[in-house]
Amino acid sequence: MIINTYDSHPLDFLELLKPRVMSLSIFTAFCGMILAPGNIHPLLGFGAILCIAIGAGAAGCLNMWCEIHRDTLMKRTQMRPLPSGRIDPNSAIAFGAILSVLSVGLLGIITNWIASLYLLITILFYVFVYTLYLKPRTPQNIVIGGAAGALPPVIGWACVTGHADLTAWALFAIIFLWTPAHFWALCLEQHEDYDHAGFPMLPNTHGPDVTRRGILRYTVLTVACSFTLVYLQHLSLFYTISAVLLGIIFITEAYRVYYKKISSKRLFFISIIYLFLLFTSMLAHHFLSYITSLFV
């Protein structure tokens, strides 16, 4: 039951934007922008990242509005601003819609309309395809819906170049393949919550063993995909070694979850660290190459 108090605080509106999810979008978009060939003025780059952050937050806000009644049924989400009654649902949808239009429009003006189009697709896909259609209907929701979360580096790349080439889509593929392993690790720990809310998550529809096997498969695919950048971007030995070591840690933990049936909580956090350090190693390669070029 939703408590209609509407005693909101400005931080409640920030919570509507899903800042933790937004931070991943900001970071991967920044990586796409830095790795893209060409240059963008720092002020325009900052403005572009801000627009991407606002767009990601707007999508999260609209997602919460769509799932307000299901969120009241889940312990993990029932204290969010909407199900707890701190924010009026009408205010939330207006907030999300305004931020969506603002972010897409400003990104087109600041950079180019191709990047703006990718941001629009991200928002629409996350809200209408993932939230409203896939999530309540199929256990493969996160596999397909993960495309929305994988688009920020493509948007960042397009901000600089006006298009997206194979390297940009390789960055997309890494996040796209990483998402099921990451999210299913959470679902294994929270499966009763999702079942209570009526979401057909893989652990509930096919059981934990199938989910663990899926986690291992997508983990291996993610690690394999990370090496495509060595060819496409001619990344240094530093990145290659980083990708190998991080991949071994990621796959080992997924293997332990599948074969030893241990808790997936640790894997959930390792998956976050894996993605962050993998993209950080890409940035490190870029900056090391730049510094080296100054002395050649």
N, C-alpha and C positions, 0 to 999 in steps of 0.2 A: 504493500500500500504506500502511495506517495503522500508524504506529509506536506501540505501546501502552506508553508510558513513564508517562503520567499524572503527570508532574512539574509540577503546576499552580501558578500564582501568582494572587493575587487579581485582578490586572489582566487575566488571561486570561478570567476570568468577565465582566469589564467588556467585553472585546473581543467576547464572545458576544452582547452586546446591540446590536452595530453602532452605536456611539456617533455616527458621522457621520450615519447615517440617522435616528437618534433625535433629533439636534439639529434637523433639518428639521421633524420632527413637533412638537417642543417650540415652535419659533418660530412655525409656522403655527397651532398650537392657541392660542398666546398672542395672536396677531393676531385670531383668531376671537373670543376671549374679550373683548378690548378693544373690538372693533368692534360687538359685540352690544349692543342696547339694554338698559339696566338696569345694575345694579351687583352686584358680588360682593365679599365681605369679602376683603381682601388675603391673609389667612392661608388662607382657603378656596380662593382662587384659586391660591396657591402649592401647596397640597395637591393641587388638581385637576391642575395642570401636572405635578406629580411623578407622579401616577397615570398620566397619559397617557404620560409618558416611560417609566415602568416597563412599561406595556402595549406600547408600541412596541418596547422592548428585548426583552421576552418573545417577541414575534412574530419578531424577528430571531434570537433564540436557537433557537427551534423550527425556523425556516427553515434554520439551519446544521445542526441535527441531522438534518433530512430530507435534506439535500444533502451529507452528510459524504463519501460515496463519490465523488460527482461533483467535489467540491471538491479531492480528492486529485489529480484529473486536470488541474486548471487552475493555471497558474503564479500567477495573480492571487490564488488562494484557498488554495493548498496549505499555506501557513504559518499558517493560522487555527488556533485552539486544538484543534479536533476532528481535522481531518486530520493535523495534526502530532503528535497523540498527547499533548498536554499536559493534556487534560481527558478524563475518562471519559465516553463517550456517555450512560450511564445518569444520571450526575450532571447532564449538560447538559439532558436532557429533563425531569428532575425540577425543575431550576432554572427552566426556561422555563415549565413548567406551574404551579408555585407562584406565580411572579411574575404570570402571567396571571390566575389566580383572585384574587390579592391586589389587583392594580390595578383590576380590574373591580368587585370588592366594595367596596373603599375609595372609589372614585369615586362609586358609588351612595350611599354613606353620607354623604360629604362634600358632594355637590352634589344630584344627582337620578338616578333610575334610567333616564331617557331618555338622558342623556349616557353612563351606564354601558352601556346597550344598544348605543349606537353604538361604544363602545370594544370591546365583545365582538365585534361584527360585524367590526370592523377586524382583530382578531387572527385570528378564524376564517377570514375571507376570504383574508387574506395566507398563512396556513399551508395551509389545505385547498384553496381554489379556485386561488390563484396558484401556490404552491410545488409542491403534490402533483399538481394536475390540469393547469393551463394550461402552466406553464413547460416540462415535458418533452414536450408534445404539439403546441403550435401556435406559429407565429411571431408571432401576435397576443397572446402571453402578457402582454406588458407593457402593451398597450393596455387590455385588460380588467382585468388585475391592478393597474393603476395606481390603481384605485378605492380600494384599501386605503391607499395613501400620500396620497390626497387627502382622506380623512375627518377628520384631526386638527382643521382649522379648524371643521368642523361640530360635532365633539365640544366644542371650546372654546366655541363659540356656545351649544350646548345646556346647558353648565354654568351659564351665566348666565340663560338664558331658559326652559329646560326644553323647548325645541322647536327646530326649525331652519326658518327661513323662506327666501325666495328669495335673499337676500343670502348666507346661509351656503352655499347650494348653488352660488351663483356663484363663491364662493371655492373650493369643491370642484371646479367645472368648470375653473377656471384651472389648478389643479395636475394634474387628470386629463388635460387636453389637453397640458400641458407635459411630462408624464412620457415619452411615446414619443420626442419629439425629444431629450430629455435622455439617455435610456437608449440609444437607437439610435446616438447620437454616440459613446458608449462602446463599443457592440457593433462598430461599424465598425473601431475600433482593436484590439479584442480578439476578433475573429471566429474566429481560429484556436483560441484557448483554448476558446471556447464549442463549437466544432465538435468538438474533442477530447473534451470532456465529454459530448457527445451532446445538447446543448440546441439545439432548432430555431429559432435566432435568425434574424431577417429577413435579415441580410446573407448568411447561409449557405444559406437556402432560396430566396430570391428575388434575391440578388445585391446588390452595393453601390449600383447606380444606383437600383433600386427603393427601397432604404433611404434614400438621399439625398433622393429625391422625397418619401418619407413624412415625413422630418424637416422639409422645407420646408413641407409642407402643415400639419403639426401646429404648427409654429412660427407660421404665419399665423393659424391658429385660436386659438392661445393668446393672441396679441396682440389679436385681435378680441374675444375673450371678456373681456379685461381692462377693456374700455370699458363693459361692462354695469354695472359698479359705479358709474360716473358717474351713471347713471340711477337705479339701485336705492338707492344710499347718498348721492346728491347730493354726491359728493366734490368737493373744491375744484379750482380751476385748477391748483394745485400738483401734485395727483395726475394730472390730465389731461396736463399737460406731461411729467411723469415717465413716464407710460405711453407717450406718443408717442415720446419720446427712447429709452427702453429698448427699445421695440418695433422702432424703426428699426435699432438695433444688433443685436438678436437676429435679425431677419429678414435683414439684410444678411449676417451671418455664415452663416446657413443657406443663403442664396442662393449664397454663394461655395463652400460645401461641395458644393452640388448642381451648379452650372454650371461651376465651375473645378476641381472634383474635388480640392480641397485636403484636408489632414488634418482630421478632425473633433475632434481633441484640444482645440483652442482653443474650438470651439463647446461642447464638454462643460462647460468651466469658465465660459464666458459664460452658459450656460443657468442655472447655479447662481447667478451674480451677478445675472442678470435677475430670477429669482424672489425672491431676498432683497431686492433694492432695490425691487421692485414692492410687496411686502408692507410694507417699511419706509416707503414713501411713503404707504401707507394709514394706518399708525400716526402718521406725521407730520401728516397731515390731522386725525386725531382729536385729537391733543394741541394742535395749533394752534387748532382750534375750541374746545377747552376753555379754553385760555389767553385767547382772544379774548372768550369769554363772561364771564370774570371782570372785564373792563373795560367791559362794555356795561351 
